[in-house]
Amino acid sequence: MRSVSVEDPVIKEAAEHALKGLNDRSNSLVPYELRQVMTAHAEATDEHTNFDLHIKVARGAKEEEMKAELHRTAEGKWSLKHTGPM
């Protein structure tokens, strides 16, 4: 995987999909908020791109660093493969 700028629009889109996935899987009434994309890596093939993100999120006053693995098809469909603490 190659390092990608955290300012890249595709990385920002990936981070938003990761955040949505975190919130969809959470039972909390307080949603996660994205604070920062710390690092990003991507690997592209003809059919899809895999992304590994290190993100900082907050839920209420508590901040956490999480890793997220996402997959985007050539057609632009996103899927969240894994999220978890760093």
C-alpha positions in Angstrom: 0.0 0.0 0.0 1.1 3.5 -0.7 0.8 6.5 1.5 -1.8 9.0 0.4 -2.3 12.7 1.5 -4.9 13.0 4.2 -6.1 16.1 2.3 -7.0 14.1 -0.8 -10.7 14.3 -1.5 -11.0 10.5 -1.9 -9.5 10.0 1.5 -11.9 12.5 3.0 -14.8 10.6 1.4 -13.4 7.3 2.7 -13.2 8.8 6.2 -16.9 9.9 6.0 -17.9 6.4 5.0 -15.8 4.9 7.9 -17.6 7.4 10.3 -21.0 6.4 8.9 -20.2 2.7 9.4 -19.0 3.4 13.0 -22.3 5.2 13.8 -24.4 2.5 12.0 -22.8 -0.2 14.2 -23.0 1.7 17.4 -25.8 1.4 20.0 -25.0 4.8 21.5 -27.4 7.7 21.2 -24.3 10.0 20.9 -22.8 9.7 17.4 -19.1 9.6 16.6 -17.7 12.8 15.0 -14.6 12.8 12.8 -11.8 15.0 14.3 -8.9 14.2 12.0 -7.5 11.7 9.5 -4.1 10.9 10.9 -2.7 8.7 8.1 -4.0 7.1 4.9 -2.8 4.3 2.7 -4.4 3.0 -0.6 -3.8 0.1 -3.0 -5.6 0.1 -6.4 -6.3 -2.7 -8.8 -8.4 -2.6 -12.0 -11.5 -3.6 -10.1 -11.3 -1.9 -6.7 -9.2 0.2 -4.3 -8.5 -0.7 -0.7 -8.0 2.0 1.9 -6.4 1.8 5.4 -7.1 4.8 7.5 -6.0 5.9 11.0 -8.6 8.4 12.2 -9.3 10.4 15.4 -13.0 10.4 16.4 -14.9 11.8 19.3 -18.1 10.8 21.0 -19.1 13.4 23.4 -16.0 14.5 25.3 -14.2 11.2 24.7 -11.7 11.1 21.8 -10.4 7.8 20.4 -8.0 6.8 17.6 -9.4 4.1 15.3 -8.3 2.2 12.3 -10.6 1.6 9.4 -10.3 -0.7 6.4 -12.5 0.2 3.4 -13.0 -1.1 -0.1 -14.3 1.0 -3.1 -15.3 -0.6 -6.4 -14.4 0.9 -9.7 -18.1 2.0 -9.9 -17.6 4.0 -6.7 -19.5 1.7 -4.3 -18.0 1.8 -0.7 -17.9 -1.0 1.9 -16.5 -0.9 5.3 -14.5 -4.0 6.0 -13.2 -3.4 9.5 -13.0 -0.7 12.2 -11.4 -0.9 15.6 -9.2 0.8 18.1 -5.6 1.5 17.3 
